[in-house]
């Protein structure tokens, strides 16, 4: 499977920020295999893992755990390329956010954003998967900060989220985090992302110009359309939810969706999937995410993913990713 790519635009402002922190941006870029001259070609694609390594190395070299947050401050909506035109002219914050999610693969293949709403609250979950075991703390913080920044642009400077969460631990100094997000912070959490009121997402987009919407749509039509229909995404979400409970079956998924199993099979087939393929890929994604994190022991992970013994989980993981879960966890700690 090809490893995820990201646009060079993800590093907008990197050189300028690096120099203010007395770093050598060219040396850092070269050390992770990136071409410094490529920064002028914002739409050029590079390995997302190289971007992740660069951010971690820059944070470590500068001694600034808030490196990604400072980089986010230099980002603009235009950094998203053609997608920025469509987002700018959506009528409200919800539709703009959904467009960001729908076309996220057009600017960063390693970034996965999911929106869920319940009981008046909307959870924006953000995950960064570079396809190999590298630390992603800075990449995640950059993605969360940029998403937060986008919502502030759409809703106004007075808007604040309910809270902001990160799966990784609290930094020694979280003053920049508190300043950037202006909301309660949770570290070592269940997910990385932003919690907002659903009512906020109904607010009009301050940047929108209805007269420009048709032109924006023409630009979006040039982008690749997402491959998976909505039901396939819902099946994947339910598998992810049910797998750790030991109750993950196509019958249970179908009941949760309010359809029969044949309907699930039919919709999955339209996107070239089967229930087994979705189950297998979701188990692999969960395994990689849980092993990368520190919340659960490897024994607990093997149980949550329905393996009979930790050793069988370890063998399966090695077959999937070419190394043991213990080795993977060691490499992602940086």
NUZA-915821 format. One line per 8 residues: for each residue x, y, z of C-alpha. Coordinates in Angstrom, 3 decimals, m for minus. Example, Ala and Ser with C-alpha at 12.3 -4.5 7.8 and 13.67 -1.06 7.14 Angstrom:
<sites>
12.300 m4.500 7.800; 13.670 m1.060 7.140 $
</sites>
This chain:
<sites>
0.000 0.000 0.000; 1.329 3.446 m0.957; 2.295 5.624 1.978; 0.275 8.820 2.547; 1.446 12.065 0.998; 0.993 15.683 2.048; 1.267 18.940 0.152; 4.272 21.156 0.823 $
1.710 23.778 1.835; 1.556 21.938 5.178; 4.888 23.623 5.932; 3.774 27.172 5.150; 5.749 29.535 7.380; 8.248 26.866 8.425; 11.362 28.707 7.234; 10.333 31.998 8.840 $
9.405 30.376 12.155; 12.592 28.304 12.178; 14.749 31.388 11.770; 12.994 33.242 14.597; 13.871 30.273 16.828; 17.527 30.265 15.692; 17.102 27.027 13.732; 18.657 26.170 10.374 $
15.525 25.386 8.284; 17.474 24.210 5.230; 19.548 21.776 7.284; 16.452 20.423 9.032; 14.576 19.929 5.754; 17.515 18.167 4.163; 18.007 15.891 7.183; 14.535 14.364 6.689 $
14.900 14.036 2.929; 12.879 17.092 1.908; 13.977 19.526 m0.803; 14.159 23.093 0.590; 13.462 24.482 m2.879; 10.169 22.594 m2.881; 8.656 24.979 m0.331; 7.989 27.374 m3.197 $
5.889 24.657 m4.874; 3.013 24.478 m2.410; 1.053 21.909 m4.409; 3.958 19.466 m4.630; 3.328 16.181 m2.784; 5.864 14.726 m0.339; 5.758 11.814 2.151; 3.623 12.732 5.149 $
6.059 10.819 7.366; 8.838 13.227 6.332; 6.684 16.182 7.341; 5.989 14.504 10.697; 9.704 13.863 11.281; 10.550 17.451 10.397; 8.072 18.874 12.902; 9.273 16.575 15.700 $
12.925 17.343 14.945; 12.232 21.077 14.874; 10.433 20.944 18.223; 13.253 18.949 19.797; 16.038 21.107 18.351; 14.392 24.375 19.376; 13.288 23.036 22.755; 9.780 24.281 21.958 $
6.992 21.761 22.453; 4.636 24.419 21.099; 6.448 24.483 17.733; 3.440 23.225 15.761; 1.113 25.723 17.424; 3.428 28.581 16.489; 3.542 27.240 12.938; m0.266 27.124 12.801 $
m0.364 30.844 13.537; 1.337 31.422 10.177; m1.227 29.428 8.214; m3.962 31.014 6.123; m7.142 29.602 4.626; m5.466 29.809 1.213; m2.993 27.140 2.371; m5.694 24.577 1.549 $
m5.341 25.434 m2.135; m8.447 25.186 m4.378; m10.427 23.778 m1.444; m10.133 27.111 0.366; m12.362 28.747 m2.247; m15.168 26.256 m1.628; m14.892 26.419 2.169; m14.907 30.208 2.147 $
m18.282 30.339 0.391; m20.216 27.622 2.229; m23.286 29.148 3.949; m22.550 27.992 7.516; m19.790 26.526 9.663; m21.182 22.969 9.525; m21.225 22.780 5.734; m17.752 24.340 5.578 $
m16.426 21.774 8.047; m18.072 18.933 6.159; m16.470 20.143 2.953; m13.081 20.174 4.700; m13.686 16.572 5.783; m15.034 15.472 2.414; m11.996 16.717 0.508; m9.318 16.257 3.171 $
m7.493 13.765 0.947; m6.826 16.516 m1.612; m4.350 18.304 0.663; m3.098 15.697 3.158; m3.605 11.947 2.768; m2.390 11.250 6.316; m5.017 13.461 7.929; m8.325 11.957 9.043 $
m11.048 14.217 10.427; m14.417 12.961 11.631; m17.455 14.894 12.845; m20.093 13.368 15.132; m23.001 15.133 16.848; m24.961 14.118 19.928; m26.943 15.813 22.694; m26.154 19.329 21.530 $
m22.410 18.730 21.223; m20.297 18.140 18.125; m17.019 16.240 18.373; m14.363 16.875 15.736; m11.900 13.991 15.972; m8.543 14.482 14.290; m6.038 11.732 13.565; m2.716 11.800 11.712 $
m1.527 8.506 10.236; 1.726 8.795 8.237; 1.727 5.070 7.430; 4.850 4.208 9.402; 5.971 4.365 13.048; 7.077 7.951 13.572; 6.111 10.343 16.399; 3.108 12.475 15.410 $
2.555 14.745 18.412; 3.483 17.912 16.509; 1.541 16.871 13.399; m1.594 16.274 15.460; m1.239 19.584 17.298; m0.759 21.391 13.982; m3.897 19.788 12.537; m6.001 20.557 15.632 $
m4.741 24.148 15.759; m5.403 24.733 12.047; m8.943 23.321 12.360; m9.548 25.530 15.380; m8.173 28.499 13.449; m10.516 27.758 10.540; m13.549 27.735 12.836; m12.442 31.043 14.352 $
m12.241 32.528 10.857; m15.731 31.276 10.031; m17.387 32.171 13.353; m15.458 35.218 14.534; m12.753 35.952 17.068; m15.165 35.771 20.011; m15.934 32.107 19.343; m14.365 29.479 21.621 $
m14.755 25.676 21.677; m16.186 23.799 24.640; m12.856 22.001 25.076; m9.807 20.730 23.189; m8.379 17.238 23.720; m5.164 15.417 22.875; m4.313 11.738 23.127; m0.734 12.571 24.101 $
0.455 13.905 27.428; 0.498 17.461 28.697; 3.650 19.455 27.807; 5.844 20.842 30.550; 4.603 24.318 29.616; 1.065 24.525 28.226; 0.786 28.323 28.208; 0.790 28.519 24.395 $
m1.907 25.846 24.225; m4.083 27.817 26.627; m3.482 31.019 24.685; m4.199 29.483 21.270; m7.356 27.556 22.149; m8.850 29.659 24.947; m10.741 26.632 26.256; m10.336 23.798 28.778 $
m7.561 21.430 27.699; m7.544 17.660 28.176; m4.387 15.590 27.671; m4.014 11.782 27.686; m7.574 11.776 26.355; m9.616 9.276 24.355; m9.124 11.292 21.167; m7.427 14.355 19.727 $
m9.763 17.071 18.547; m12.248 19.777 19.373; m15.599 19.733 21.170; m18.072 22.444 20.118; m21.756 23.218 20.556; m23.824 21.989 17.604; m25.523 25.383 17.573; m22.190 26.992 16.728 $
m22.003 24.928 13.556; m25.349 26.365 12.450; m23.970 29.898 12.599; m23.564 31.695 9.257; m20.124 31.624 7.676; m18.774 35.166 8.071; m16.581 34.768 4.985; m19.349 33.589 2.647 $
m20.395 35.466 m0.470; m23.439 33.727 m2.011; m22.753 35.309 m5.396; m19.404 33.511 m5.578; m20.755 30.064 m4.656; m21.276 28.908 m8.246; m17.695 29.825 m9.126; m16.464 27.980 m6.041 $
m18.396 24.888 m7.132; m16.703 24.969 m10.527; m13.318 24.853 m8.813; m14.406 22.011 m6.515; m15.565 20.022 m9.516; m11.923 19.803 m10.571; m11.030 18.024 m7.328; m11.234 14.274 m6.902 $
m14.600 13.165 m5.548; m14.473 11.039 m2.379; m14.669 7.350 m3.210; m16.680 6.011 m0.272; m20.454 6.510 0.011; m21.815 7.656 3.348; m23.094 4.248 4.451; m19.648 2.724 4.013 $
m18.229 5.376 6.328; m20.979 4.651 8.854; m20.195 0.928 8.709; m16.523 1.698 9.340; m17.419 3.919 12.305; m19.647 1.221 13.817; m16.999 m1.470 13.351; m14.518 0.767 15.137 $
m17.016 1.299 17.956; m18.138 m2.321 18.299; m14.842 m4.170 17.785; m13.447 m3.558 21.305; m16.779 m4.678 22.805; m16.592 m8.146 21.233; m20.009 m7.586 19.613; m18.861 m6.680 16.122 $
m20.879 m8.616 13.563; m22.617 m7.629 10.355; m25.949 m8.351 12.052; m25.152 m5.912 14.859; m23.938 m3.266 12.404; m27.069 m3.678 10.274; m29.312 m3.337 13.351; m27.471 m0.170 14.379 $
m28.029 1.283 10.913; m31.675 0.246 10.833; m31.272 m1.901 7.706; m30.844 m5.597 6.929; m27.506 m7.284 6.287; m28.155 m7.551 2.547; m28.422 m3.768 2.330; m25.077 m3.430 4.108 $
m23.481 m5.924 1.700; m24.927 m4.107 m1.302; m23.676 m0.672 m0.275; m20.228 m1.990 0.614; m19.980 m3.724 m2.754; m20.571 m0.376 m4.520; m17.304 0.891 m3.036; m15.456 m2.369 m3.703 $
m15.598 m3.474 m0.081; m16.942 m6.417 1.894; m17.771 m6.514 5.579; m14.670 m8.634 6.150; m12.406 m6.164 4.336; m13.803 m3.264 6.367; m13.404 m5.275 9.574; m9.797 m6.194 8.741 $
m8.741 m2.679 7.717; m10.442 m1.111 10.729; m8.796 m3.606 13.101; m5.415 m2.706 11.552; m6.091 1.026 11.929; m7.186 0.588 15.550; m4.173 m1.574 16.339; m1.758 0.941 14.892 $
m3.441 3.833 16.702; m3.607 2.056 20.064; m0.035 0.785 19.908; 1.185 4.263 18.932; m0.587 5.690 21.983; 0.325 4.920 25.567; m3.143 4.626 27.054; m3.380 0.813 26.905 $
m0.909 m1.977 27.511; m0.238 m4.374 24.648; m2.122 m7.092 26.534; m5.158 m4.824 26.878; m4.988 m3.969 23.175; m4.914 m7.626 22.185; m8.031 m8.226 24.285; m9.858 m5.163 22.921 $
m9.191 m6.287 19.349; m10.543 m9.757 20.095; m7.302 m11.753 19.871; m7.175 m14.955 21.896; m3.706 m14.268 23.325; m1.153 m11.418 23.294; 1.214 m13.634 21.285; m1.349 m14.150 18.512 $
m1.889 m10.386 18.428; 1.875 m9.847 18.198; 2.202 m12.315 15.298; m0.712 m10.703 13.442; 0.676 m7.205 14.014; 4.089 m8.261 12.655; 2.417 m9.673 9.536; 0.543 m6.413 9.025 $
3.294 m3.894 9.724; 6.612 m5.720 9.495; 7.547 m5.360 13.155; 6.257 m6.314 16.582; 3.880 m3.973 18.438; 6.590 m3.411 21.041; 9.040 m2.264 18.342; 6.396 m0.018 16.772 $
5.617 1.636 20.104; 9.313 2.206 20.786; 9.840 3.924 17.425; 6.844 6.231 17.796; 7.951 7.595 21.143; 10.700 9.532 19.401 $
</sites>
